[in-house]
Structures are given as structure tokens and as C-alpha cells.
Amino acid sequence: MPKEKSEKPTEVFEELWKTLDRGYTYFDYKGVRWDSVYMLYRPKISDTMTERALYDTCVQMINLLRDGSVSLNAGFATSFYNTTEGYAANFRKDLLERSYWKGYERTGPFMYKVIDSVGYIYYSSFNDDVNDAQIDVMIDFLKGSGGTKGTILDIRNNTGGKTENMFTMFHHLGIDSSFEYSIYLFATAYKNGVEHDAISDFIGSYIENNDKRKFGRKTVVLTNRANYGVASLFATGAKGFTRHRVRVMGDTTGGGGAIPASYELPNGWIIKYPTSIVKDADGSYIENGVAPDTVVTMKPADEALNKDSMIDAALAEILK
Amino acid sequence: MNVFRKGIAAVTLLLYALPAFSQILGDNEETSKFGYSRYFVFGAGATYRSFIDQSLSSRKYEKAGPTAAIANIRLNENKYTELWIQGSYVNAETPNGPFAPARIKMYNGLIDYRHLYKIDFLNEMIYDVRVGGLLSVQYAHKNAPHLEYSGKVDDYAMSIGLSGKIAREIMFDDLPGYIMLDVSMPLLSSSSRPPYLNKVTALETEKNSDNGFFANNSIGLFGKFLRLNTRIHFLYPLKRTTNKLRFTYQWDYFKIKGASAVYSAEHTLMLTFMFNY
């Protein structure tokens, strides 16, 4: 049995730096010289420093990666890099509750209602489990209540969650079709060695034609900067359904989407970081966000009238 | 230096395994038509396991947990075979300061088959020594829920190696009991550890042969998979029957190397009933 590493700050720092050095996938993409980062931060670490000081220094270091999917959990605090800073929120819950969500139905994690013969669905977190039966109930209700023209799938402020829920949702996107089809969602490559450029080949992910009930004749997916991880990945995949009358509207997502790994440091802290790379159908990295098909943002003039410019634009898109 | 250390370890382990021993048949035991005395063995006990799984953490996790085993033993004057199947579970933990301890659930399964022959070694009137081969399969599943996405780890090893045992008779009220020591050690193995960084393939929609259970399988010697299994048994004869009770202490150490290594040591105390049939 090898000797356990000590909990000394110097050893914890070394392990943290080494873990990211061997596993993080975006050094080159982000132009971060990790060796230089070590030279900058190693002198700041001493075995006499407090736990809090060590945490703060480590967080400063990992935030140089400018990556919302890198976080350090020290038990007393968990770091995260805020990718929404400096960007418009493009989401006003108070306004939605006042003007759009009144009288909504709820099935599982979904809030839904019909607005002007269009189904409107709000899904707040991919951590909340969804299943086909819930979606079928929702589709039946919306279509039976006059929401026959199409569907707005609002995932703004959805910060991601489980991939299983994302794939369940993908199976209900698009239009009913008896033709064979295969929709390319995105491609993933994995870190497979200690060198920074040790990356596997990309492996594509697809949705084949299926007999699941579809959201509607037209579907608009609404996004904003607060869509991270799996939510951002959902936006990427939804853009592949263009021929199936699905459009992504709103603001560029917050990014992420590569499935992270977690590793426990010698003092029990946990570092979480992406160990894979995801590309969209165009071959672009989605790490820094997914641009919508149509950019729509909230207009202050509309907000003053209790209107959500993004929902109104989605309604116009479906009803045109 | 590394090769030298491996060589020393190999020779030491070989010497350790060679003096193998076995017990002598009792007078009134049920035997098969081929003259074998046969036992069906079932038992349970407690195990204390500590491990470092470097795909999850650089920290040592340890805890006691339950274990159970069944076995089939056949022996005669010259031959001894044992099929041993054991399962164990520990909810191992490591201290975590003022916060709740971090925990890893570990499920372990083991199948050992020992096939031994009597050899002329030491004083045959006192000791019964047998030596032979070991076929072994072991599998472990770990789940560390606090390590999001990459907290599940599977590893296994299939191996062939040496095994031996020594037995000495002890009388309990004119009934023969035994004290035994056996040692087993694999030589050649086919083993598997998780891929680099225990990659999570949740985004893949199609089956990929690179992700299968056997995808990371590799064949090697001690450097790849090292295991040393030592057991001390006390066989206690039950009156008016040819069945026996067996108290066993087992120490089992193994190391599997791959993209990351795992080191595990286990102390087990077990009480088994040996049904002679």
C-alpha cells in the first residue's frame, strides 16, 4: 500500500495543479500556459498558511481557466466561475409570473400552458427527472387545449443536470415522420493521456427516428446565458433539428457541456473539471457557449409593459 | 532498481508459496466412489478492508463489513481441490475534518480454485504438505457518490498462479482437528482498470467497443496484478458426525495497475460449517 499523501497545503496544491495538468482538456483552446500558472502560484503556497487562504489561492488559480465547469469543493465553500457576469440576464421571473405563467399546469418538473394557440413549456433544471409519460400527458393537454400551432420550450436559467433527461427530451423534439432519419447532435472526444494534446478521436451522437410523441409542428427553444452544461448541450443538439422545424432563439448559452470528472485531493477537497471536448455539428467547440439560430434579447421597453420580448418573438416565429 | 525490486518480490513470493500443506483424512468420513472426502462449505464473517483507488482519490478508505463464502472441497491422500466463492461489502470511509466523512461503497466478488498435490516435504508424520495451482477471478465495484460523474469504478483480474498449504493434526477429545496455513499467489493475469480519468461516456448514443467491460483488459505478470492471499484455518471436528467447523483468518492483498492503480488489503475472520457428503 503506498503512503498516503499528506494534507499539507504544498502537497494539496501540487496535487490540484497536477490533476488539472493531466486531465483538463481546454488549455490550448483557452490559451492558458499551465506551467506559467504554476510558477506564478506555487510561491504563494506555504505549509503554514490557513485552510481558507489555501482555498482562496487555489480558486484564484483555477479561475484563470475562465471555465464555469471547473469548481473546487472544500466542504466549507464551493467555487464556481461565473460566466454570466457582464451579460444581460434575459430572464425576468417576476414578469413571467405576472404576465405569462398565470394558470399554468404542472406535470413533473414541467410548467405549461397555452398562449395564443401555442403551447408554452418551462423546464427549469435538467437535474429534475423527466419521462416519456409526463411529456405525453403534457403534449395531450396542450394540443387538447388549442395549442396546435407549435411549442415554445423555454429552458432559460436552466443550469444543466443529467444527460438522461436531455436525451429523453431530444426524442420528443421535431415532427412526426415515417421516414428514416438520423440527427447529428454533437461529437465528443476524451482526454486519454497526460500530455495536453492527448485527445481521442471524436465520436458522434445521434437521435434516430422514433415513435415518441413530438412537441409540435414547430418548436422554438428559448435560451440565455444562464444555460450551462447539459442545458447548453441541449441547445447544441436542438440546432441539429432545423429540418424538423426546431429553432433555437434567445441569447448565447453560458457554455460547458463536456461531462466533467471529479477527483479527491489529499485533504478531502474535490476538484471537478471537464475531461472531454464537445463539438457541435459545425465542428466548433461549445465550451464558451452555443449561439442561437436567431438572437433575441429582452427589450427594456417591452419589460416596462410587462412583456417578455423573447417569448413574444418565439410566438411570432411560430405563428408567422 | 524497479526490475530488481520486482525480481526480489517474485522470488520471495515463490519461496513463500512452495511450502504447501494439506490435512489428512479422518477415519470415518464420507467418501466418494473415487475415494475422495468431500465437503460443502458455507460460512460468514467480518472483513476489514482498506484501499487506495487512485482513479478516485489519493486518500485511503477503510471500514469493516460483512462477508460470506461458499466452497466445495475434495481431498484424498494425494490430492486437494477447493472451489472457493466469496463476496464482501464495505461502506468505506475516510476522515473529512468537521464535515461528514467521505464514503465509498465497495462490492467485491472472488472465485478461487486451488488444485494441489501432496509432496514429500518436512516430516510426513507430522505435517501434510501440498502444492499446486491457483485459478482465480476477482471483481470489484466501487461507488463514490460524492465524486460526481466519475465516482463509479469497476475492476477485475483473472489469474493463474501458485498455491500451497500445510496442515498439522491436533486432537480434540480423540477427534482429529487441524491447523492449516495456505498461501496463494497469481503469476500471470488478465486484468482491467478504468480508462484514463475514468471517462464518462454518457454523451455517446451508440455502442462503442472502446467502452466495454473488457475494453481495458491487459495481460501481465506481477507488475500488472499482484496478489497475496494467506489463510490460517482451525478445523474443529463435530462429535457424532464427520462434519467440521472451521475458523479462518484471511489476509488478502492485491494491487492492479492500469491507467490508474488500486491497492487493497483485507483482513477477514470467518466461521464456516463444513458439511461432509
Boltz contact constraints between the chains, C-beta under 6 A:
constraints:
  - contact:
      token1: [A, 1]
      token2: [B, 263]
      max_distance: 6.0
  - contact:
      token1: [A, 1]
      token2: [B, 265]
      max_distance: 6.0
  - contact:
      token1: [A, 4]
      token2: [B, 60]
      max_distance: 6.0
  - contact:
      token1: [A, 5]
      token2: [B, 58]
      max_distance: 6.0
  - contact:
      token1: [A, 23]
      token2: [B, 197]
      max_distance: 6.0
  - contact:
      token1: [A, 75]
      token2: [B, 99]
      max_distance: 6.0
  - contact:
      token1: [A, 163]
      token2: [B, 202]
      max_distance: 6.0
  - contact:
      token1: [A, 188]
      token2: [B, 203]
      max_distance: 6.0
  - contact:
      token1: [A, 190]
      token2: [B, 199]
      max_distance: 6.0
  - contact:
      token1: [A, 191]
      token2: [B, 197]
      max_distance: 6.0
  - contact:
      token1: [A, 192]
      token2: [B, 196]
      max_distance: 6.0
  - contact:
      token1: [A, 203]
      token2: [B, 204]
      max_distance: 6.0
  - contact:
      token1: [A, 205]
      token2: [B, 203]
      max_distance: 6.0
  - contact:
      token1: [A, 205]
      token2: [B, 205]
      max_distance: 6.0
  - contact:
      token1: [A, 206]
      token2: [B, 205]
      max_distance: 6.0
  - contact:
      token1: [A, 259]
      token2: [B, 149]
      max_distance: 6.0
  - contact:
      token1: [A, 259]
      token2: [B, 200]
      max_distance: 6.0
  - contact:
      token1: [A, 259]
      token2: [B, 202]
      max_distance: 6.0
  - contact:
      token1: [A, 260]
      token2: [B, 149]
      max_distance: 6.0
  - contact:
      token1: [A, 261]
      token2: [B, 150]
      max_distance: 6.0
  - contact:
      token1: [A, 261]
      token2: [B, 197]
      max_distance: 6.0
  - contact:
      token1: [A, 262]
      token2: [B, 147]
      max_distance: 6.0
  - contact:
      token1: [A, 262]
      token2: [B, 148]
      max_distance: 6.0
  - contact:
      token1: [A, 262]
      token2: [B, 150]
      max_distance: 6.0
  - contact:
      token1: [A, 264]
      token2: [B, 57]
      max_distance: 6.0
  - contact:
      token1: [A, 266]
      token2: [B, 58]
      max_distance: 6.0
  - contact:
      token1: [A, 268]
      token2: [B, 96]
      max_distance: 6.0
  - contact:
      token1: [A, 275]
      token2: [B, 197]
      max_distance: 6.0
